[in-house]
Structures are given as C-alpha cells and as structure tokens.
C-alpha cells in the first residue's frame, strides 16, 4: 500500500513539474516566443490591474538586472579586446569598422527620409492627438524641447571616473577611458599581472551576464504585459500612418541591406539571419544594445568571427553603430518638414542624413535623447518642433525596432570586417546550427 501511494505521489509531482522541466529544456528563441504569446493572451483575456502590476514588477526587475552590469561589460570588453591584441590588428579592424558604421548609418538615414516622403504621399499629414496625450508626453520628455550643443557636450563629461561606471549617460566617456586603459595595458604586455587580471575579470563578467540572461523570458513576459496592457489604443489608431509605413520600412532595412552586403562578400545571408536571431529578438524586447552585448558576441562567435574582431567591434558598435536610430531621426525630421509644408532641396536632405548619423552616434546614454536630439535637428532647418509630441507617443515601438536593427548591424559589421581581413572561419559560418543556449538548459 505504501509503495502504491508513493508511486501516485511521484506521478502527481511528475505531472505538476513536467511542463516546467520541458520549458527549461527549450531553446532561447522558443522560450521568448512562448512567454510573449502567454503574456499577449493573458493581457487580452484578463486585463486586470493585478496582472499589470505583476508585469510592471517583472519588467522593472529585468531591466534593472540588464543595466547593472553594462558599465563593467563595456569596460572589461574593450580593455580585454585591446590588451590581448596587436596594435596593428586593432588599427586594421578599427578603420574598417568605422567605415561601415558611417556607410550603413548614411544608408539608414537616407532610407528614413525616403520613408517619410512615402508616408506623406500616402497619408498626408498625421492626425493630431488629444490634448491629454500631449500633456502626458510633455511631462515625459521634460519641460520644453530646447537643445543646446554646448550643454550636451559638457553633459557627456563625467564629474569623476566613478561616475562613468554609475551612470550610462557617460557611455562614450567610458569607451574612451577603456580604450586608453587598454592601450596602456597593451604597452605593459599580455603577460603583465594587470592584463591577466583584466582577462579574468572579463570572464567573471561574462559568467554574471549568463546568470542574468536566464531571467530573460520572464522579463519579456512583464514587458509585453506592461506595453500592451497600459496602451491607449485610440491614440495608436490616430497615428496608424506612422506605424503602418515606418515599421515595415525598418523591417525592409533589416532584411535587405544585410542580405545585399553579405552576398557582395560571398556569404549566405540566410545563415546570418538564423544565427543572429537570438540577439535581434532579445534586443527588440529589451530595447538596449549594450544589454545585448553578450548574446551578440555569442552569435558572432557561432558565425566564426575571430575573437579579437568580435570583442572590439561588438563593444564599440553597441554604443556607436546606430543605423536604426539614424533612420528614425532623419524620418522624423523630414516628417516635420512635410508637416510644415517646407520644400527641402538636395543639399538639405544630405545635411539631414549627416547630422542624423552624427547625433545617433552620441545618443545612447542620454535620457530621452532621441527627442532632444530631434528638437536640435528640427531647429537647424527651421521646422516646428511640436511634431515631437506626436512622435513620442509611438516612439517606444520604434525604439524596439531600431534597437534590434542596431544590434543586427553590429553583428553584420563584425562578420564583413572579418571576411575582408581573411580571418572569418567560413566553415563555422556555414555550419547549419544556431547558438547552443548554454545558459538556458
């Protein structure tokens, strides 16, 4: 009798925990998809305040966990990449990386301007939104939209070295400091105590990030519930024209430009998209390039990119390669010009592309930066900045899309540069396998 009861108890436990065990064995992408669908179903079927509160808690915990190691990720990644490489290799990689950052950024900005003009021809002026929403967004982006170049440049300089590690708005300063420190260690030699110590610290940071990423599916669950459950759908409908053309245009940028680039260097783009998908998907939900660094690095490693290249390119690209951001800034600027019935000439389009790219490179760590940068660009061309209020309402959706594009292009540049330098392991690249999700099994 005791044996029978024991067997029944084991079967009950097995039934209860079987779904959890099966879920834990799924791949990273499948876990994200399941939690996304589950959150979507729950928020549509049971849109309660309790569910929204649970979603908000999960989202806040997840985003806090993501942001906490970012300064260490940037610092140890760049320093290790430099101090374990040869100076000639860094210069060789750096030149090509910056070339492609600028090239793809200009293409992205140009695509954004074309999209804005298509939007204007197809839909005309975007419908205005309610005064309540305008008030809410105004409070979100602060009092006014005035942007001063001098104040912005000063704001990028940290009061102390410690502030670079405590506040993400000093990300560019942290990159510069990390590069200088890495060069210093490079001069000391790879076998120096400090250089070896940085390598070990980088391993620890990687391990810590692996642990944090395990929480990702639950964080995505919270983000989806918060984003959809708290959305004013009436306002979204009024801004349908912005979403209906802007989002598909961003998808085309994601799908077409990398494919053409890879074909030009004789690589199969389908393999690239398959292997980069974990990073693209993660960055879409987290809306953070720097928080996705670890997954992007794993994706490029799975594509056969050399360690020296991926360490350097991914960490630099996470804060400087902003193809999607340049797209949105230029699109918003031309939208504002069309709204004001301004006729732009070729030179002005060219300047918009260059300025959008320049602003996008320094945009990463400044709160509400895209909105303030946009106000600055609009003021240059005498465009009414009031359109910022309309744009800000749907900017969260565009932010997710453009971040995913930024991360995808980080990986793309790493692959192309390695291929051009003859360092890419093409056998590994063509190996038909996705990332083995070691931290999710």
Secondary structure, DSSP 4 states (H G I P E B T S, - for coil): -HHHHHHHHHHHHHHHHHHHHHHHTS-HHHHHHHHHHHHHHHHHH---HHHHHHHHHHHHHHHHHHHHTHHHHHHHHHHHHHHTS-HHHHHHHHHHHHHHHHHHHHHHHHHHHHHHHHHHHHH-SPPP--HHHHHHHHHHH-S-----HHHHHHHTS-SSHHHHHH-GGGHHHHHHHHHHHHHHHHHH-TTSHHHHHHHHHHHHHHHHHHHHHTTHHHHHHHHHHHHHHT--HHHHHHTHHHHHHHHHHHHHIIIIIHHHHHHHTT--HHHHHHHHHHHHHHHHHH--SGGGHHHHHHHHHHTT--HHHHHHHHHHHHHH--HHHHHHHHHHHHHHHHHTT----HHHHHHHHHHHHHHHHT-TTSTTHHHHHHHHHHHHTT--TTHHHHHHHHHHHHHHHHHHHHHHHHHHHHHHHHHHTT---HHHHHS------GGG-
